[in-house]
C-alpha cells in the first residue's frame, strides 16, 4: 500500500533570468515568493507562497523549451511509478530523488517525494 | 477595481480519444470525473471533480501538441488582460469568452470568466 496525490505544478522557464520569470508569475497569479530553503533551491527554483492547503507551485529555470508540468507526490516513488506505468505512462529519466515520466497523452510530469504534510491525510491510497 | 486568481489548469491532449485521455489523468491524479454540464463541454472537455476549494482541472482535446496550461479567472477579462500586458504578457487570440495569452517566459495561458465561487472571496484585488 502506498499513497500519492497531485502535489502541484512547476512553471518551467527557458531563461537566464530566473528572478525576472518569478517576478512575472508571482504578479500574474497574485502570490508572493517563499524564501529559498537551501542554496540548491535558490540556484534553479523560486517557490510561490500559496498558503496552507495550497498547491506546491515553483518557477524553475530550465534549458528545454518553456512549459508547465505537473508533480505527483508519493510516499513510495517506485510503487507509484509502477502504478503509473500500468496506466500507460513511461519512465523518461531519474533525476536525484524523482522520476520524470511521460503520459500516454504526451505531457511530461514528475513523481516526487512528499512536498506537503497533506499527503498523509489527503493522499489517495493504492493497494 | 477588478479581481483575478489562479483558477486551475487544463491538460491539453492531442488525441482522438478524449475519454481515454481523461481515464488516464483521473486515475493518475486520483480524481473522479464530473458530469458534463452542457453538450459543448462534453464535446471537447472532461472536468475532474476536485472537491470544494479545489482547483478547476479539465482534460481538453486539442489539435496542437499536448501540454498543460494555466487558467486565470477574473470578473473583468479586459482589465485583467491589460494588467497582464503591463507585466509583459501578450495577447495571442480571443476565443469565445476568453483570451489566450503568452507569458514573457513563453508559456500560453488563458484569462477566463469566473470558474468558481471562490473568486469573490479569495481573488486578488487589483486597482
Interface residues (C-beta under 8 A of the other chain):
Chain A: X4 X5 X6 X9 X11 X13 X14 X15 X20 X21 X24 X25 X27 X28 X29 X30 X53 X55 X65 X66 X67 X68 X69 X70 X72 X84 X87 X88 X89 X103 X104 X105 X106 X107 X109 X123 X124
Chain B: X4 X5 X6 X9 X11 X13 X14 X15 X20 X21 X24 X25 X27 X28 X29 X30 X53 X55 X65 X66 X67 X68 X69 X70 X72 X84 X87 X88 X89 X103 X104 X105 X106 X107 X109 X123 X124
